[in-house]
Amino acid sequence: MAAVDLRPPAPSGFLWLRVHTIVRRLTYVVTRSPHRWFEVIVFPCIDVLLWGALGAYAQEGGAVGSGAPYLLAGIMLNHFLFQTEVSLATGFLEETWSRNVLNVMTTSVRELEYIVGIVLYGLGKLVVAIVTVNLCAWAMFDFTLLELGWGVVPLAVCLLIAGWAMGLFMIGLVLRFGHSAEILTWAMPFLVLALSGVFNPIRAIPGALQPLAQALPTTYAFDAGRSLLDGDGMPWADLARAGFGSLVLLVLAAWFARRMLATFRQRGYVTRYS
């Protein structure tokens, strides 16, 4: 059975008005539901307190290279990945929770415009989260990401791209498997955190998992972050691996999400959310 596109004819070309509409719709949801700010404001502060205190305690015990700056830098860089992935995935999940998927699919909004709208909305949440996590780290432990110097910018971009790839992959899974896949939205960032050596070189993780860790572009981004914190300068090879690998993941995730959207339409899975 061929997929049926129920959308009315739309004006040709990419329209920022429709993108702006998506951003406004998601912004209204967040601003009118204060509990949704937990992951943007409260969770980053908890991370800073937890890992910063652990690092400070380890440093008091004389552990080499395990002080608060290393743990703080790792968890703060990880929030570029976490916030980007969760914002993109939950931006779509908002439509499933409110049973609004059918309404979105019958409007003139194109898939690219919808994704761009969610991405811009997610970038707004990311800015709030990163400012929050830096203020908390500065107030509690006298540390900010500025300690890494200008090199934090390309590392953040690599982690952003990887986060978008993870978010698109999650959208594809939800389109294919429904609500049962939602839990992976929050589980996947912690799996990547464990395998990417956010706080430590990957040689410290079990040997059987090291090949998987080496295949993740995020591993090289966090390695580069530790090099910057040590004052060794930017490891360009690691940065290139992180950037190229993240772009490859983004392309594959976009292809996967598009395939799952086609399956979603063809098999009538929209009835799950209506």
VENDACOR-V420308 format. One record per pair of residues at least 4 apart in sequence whose ideal C-beta (glycine too) atoms are under 7 Angstrom apart, sorted by the first residue. I is the first residue (numbers start at 1). GAP is how many residues later the second one is. Records with the same first field share a line. If there is no record, write none. Layout:
I: GAP ; GAP
//
This chain:
1: 265
3: 259 ; 262 ; 263
4: 261
6: 99 ; 100
7: 98 ; 99 ; 100 ; 101
8: 100
10: 98 ; 100
11: 4
14: 98 ; 99
15: 98
16: 4
17: 4
18: 4 ; 91 ; 95
19: 4 ; 94 ; 97 ; 98 ; 101
20: 4
21: 4
22: 4 ; 87 ; 92 ; 95 ; 96
23: 4 ; 94 ; 97 ; 98
24: 4
25: 4
26: 4 ; 65 ; 68 ; 92 ; 95
27: 4 ; 94
28: 4
29: 4 ; 65
30: 6 ; 7
37: 4
38: 4 ; 5
39: 4 ; 47
40: 85 ; 88 ; 89
41: 4 ; 91
42: 4
43: 4
44: 4 ; 35 ; 85 ; 88 ; 89 ; 92
45: 4 ; 87 ; 91
46: 4
47: 4 ; 28
48: 4 ; 24 ; 85 ; 88 ; 89 ; 92
49: 4 ; 91
50: 4
51: 4 ; 20 ; 21 ; 24
52: 4 ; 16 ; 19 ; 20 ; 85 ; 88 ; 89
53: 4
54: 4 ; 17
55: 4 ; 11 ; 12 ; 13 ; 15 ; 16 ; 17
56: 4 ; 12 ; 85
57: 4
58: 5 ; 8 ; 9
59: 4 ; 7 ; 8 ; 9
65: 5
66: 4
68: 4 ; 73 ; 75
69: 4 ; 74 ; 78 ; 160
70: 4 ; 129 ; 156 ; 159
71: 4 ; 128
72: 4 ; 65 ; 69 ; 71
73: 4 ; 75 ; 152 ; 156
74: 4 ; 124 ; 125 ; 148
75: 4 ; 123
76: 57 ; 61 ; 69
77: 78 ; 82 ; 145 ; 148
78: 4 ; 115 ; 120
79: 4 ; 50 ; 51 ; 54
80: 4 ; 76 ; 79 ; 80 ; 83
81: 4 ; 78 ; 81 ; 82 ; 108 ; 111 ; 137
82: 4 ; 107
83: 4 ; 42 ; 43 ; 46
84: 4 ; 38 ; 42 ; 76 ; 79 ; 80 ; 83
85: 4 ; 78 ; 81 ; 82 ; 103 ; 104
86: 4 ; 99 ; 100 ; 103
87: 4 ; 34 ; 35 ; 38 ; 39
88: 30 ; 31 ; 34 ; 76 ; 79 ; 80
89: 4 ; 78 ; 81 ; 82 ; 96
90: 4 ; 95
91: 27 ; 30 ; 31
92: 26 ; 79 ; 82
93: 4 ; 81 ; 89 ; 92
94: 4
95: 5 ; 6 ; 9
96: 5 ; 78 ; 83 ; 177
99: 174 ; 175
100: 4
101: 4 ; 169 ; 172
102: 4 ; 168 ; 171 ; 172
103: 4
104: 5 ; 10
105: 165
109: 4 ; 5
110: 4
111: 4 ; 150
112: 4
113: 4
114: 4
115: 4
116: 4
117: 4
118: 4
119: 4 ; 45
120: 4
121: 4
122: 4
123: 4
124: 4
125: 4
126: 4
127: 4
128: 4
129: 4
130: 4
131: 4
132: 4
133: 4
134: 4 ; 10 ; 11
135: 4
136: 4
137: 4 ; 6 ; 7
138: 4 ; 5 ; 6
143: 4
145: 7
147: 82
148: 4 ; 77 ; 80 ; 81
149: 79
151: 4 ; 77 ; 83
152: 4
153: 4
154: 4 ; 85
155: 4 ; 66 ; 69 ; 70
156: 4
157: 4
158: 4 ; 59 ; 63 ; 84 ; 85 ; 88
159: 4 ; 59 ; 62
160: 4
161: 4 ; 85 ; 86 ; 89
162: 4 ; 55 ; 56 ; 84 ; 87
163: 4
164: 4 ; 86
165: 4 ; 81 ; 84 ; 85 ; 88
166: 4 ; 22
167: 4
168: 4 ; 85 ; 86 ; 89
169: 4 ; 84 ; 87
170: 4 ; 14 ; 15 ; 18
171: 4 ; 86
172: 4 ; 84 ; 85 ; 88
173: 4 ; 8 ; 11
174: 4 ; 7 ; 8
175: 85 ; 86 ; 89 ; 94
176: 84 ; 87
177: 4
178: 94
183: 4
184: 4
187: 4
188: 4
189: 4
190: 4
191: 4
192: 4 ; 24 ; 26
193: 5
195: 14 ; 17 ; 18 ; 21
196: 17 ; 20 ; 22 ; 23 ; 26
197: 4 ; 5 ; 16 ; 22 ; 25 ; 26
198: 24
200: 4
201: 22
202: 8 ; 11 ; 12 ; 17
205: 4 ; 5 ; 8
209: 4
210: 4
211: 4
213: 6
214: 5
217: 4 ; 24 ; 25 ; 28 ; 29 ; 32
218: 4
219: 4
220: 4 ; 18 ; 21 ; 22
221: 4 ; 21
222: 4
223: 4 ; 15
224: 4 ; 10 ; 11 ; 14 ; 15 ; 18
225: 4
226: 4
227: 5 ; 8
228: 6
234: 5
235: 4
236: 4
237: 4
238: 4
239: 4
240: 4
241: 4
242: 4
243: 4
244: 4
245: 4
246: 4
247: 4
248: 4
249: 4
250: 4
251: 4
252: 4
253: 4
254: 4
255: 4
256: 4
257: 4
258: 4
259: 4
260: 4
261: 4
262: 4
263: 4
264: 5 ; 6
270: 4
//
